[in-house]
Amino acid sequence: FNNILAVIMGRAELLERALPVQSQARDDVEQILSATGRGAALTSKILAFSRKQILAMKVVSLVEIVRNMKKLILHLIGEDIEILILRPEDDIKVRADPVQLEQVLMNLATNARDAMPRGGTLTIETRTEEIGEEFIRRHGYGRPGSYALLSMKDNGIGMDKSLQKRILEPFFTTKEVGKGTGLGLASAYGIIRQQEGFIDIQSRPGKGTTVNVYLPQVDAEDEGAVDIAAEPAPVSGSETILVGEDDPTVRDLWKTVLEERGYTVITAQDGLDALEKFRVYKDRIDILLLDMIMPKKNGSEVREEAKKLKPDIKTLFVSGYSSSLLLEKSDLLDNSHIVYKPISIGVLLNKVREVLDG
């Protein structure tokens, strides 16, 4: 599935670059890219139930994340639901994985939409709140401190006490068969707990539901603050790259984007083919770009054999599998360069350049 997403994302990025800035088609492509990102997060979320995922933690603006997600949420919830976004005057910073945080927003918005089958109002608010001993005593959880609060309130059908007790359980759903997985709120809870926050749900039948997400607030002057929209412009090169990837659509995509940036590309369809190509062209090849799990020989085996022939050969691994699964299979993650599918063209090009220059 990550291979499929990688191709959709990559081809959409190529299409986006070819379109005029002011065009409806470009806006459609941006929605494809946004949806692909959600799909990637969904894959990671499902895997997270059995394997703990590595989070890309950074200091981000909670207000900015909500603002960036507004357009996608509007498409998601439909025209019969009014959306109100209440923002504070000052920015609010949290340390979190922005992709996972966006997934929480999507999960909560989806639940709110389903709770308002005849339409209604969805209010999304961001603010700060101090948590003290009284809050902890009343709720039975939490730690004292300054928190960023993301509140999502609907005026839908609401829930009784018995439903509220089970609503965070994985695979528990009130929807009919085929309409829901029971993963939405459960995975949102797991994501927030992993990022040292917590979720509070208040609801009454016929009175709607309010979901409050608390994340520890960080100093706005924190040196680690990162603009989530910022991504360095892709850089070019003239080196020769051996691409080992068993999925032909992914392999063709990487060949296209790398050659477009000036690289010479030699492709291989599996691990054995990659090793045979390396033996022939080793004096020309500057870097191996290898899928971790390939038929006949995996990426680790190809690298080890290649290093016997050319000890200083550089390698960048790519994988659609979870990091912990790879750790179970080999020591690939020990002192290795690796990126996970689906990966944007810009990130892939910059990572190739980083490994080459490093």
Disulfide bonds with the S-S distance in Angstrom:
none
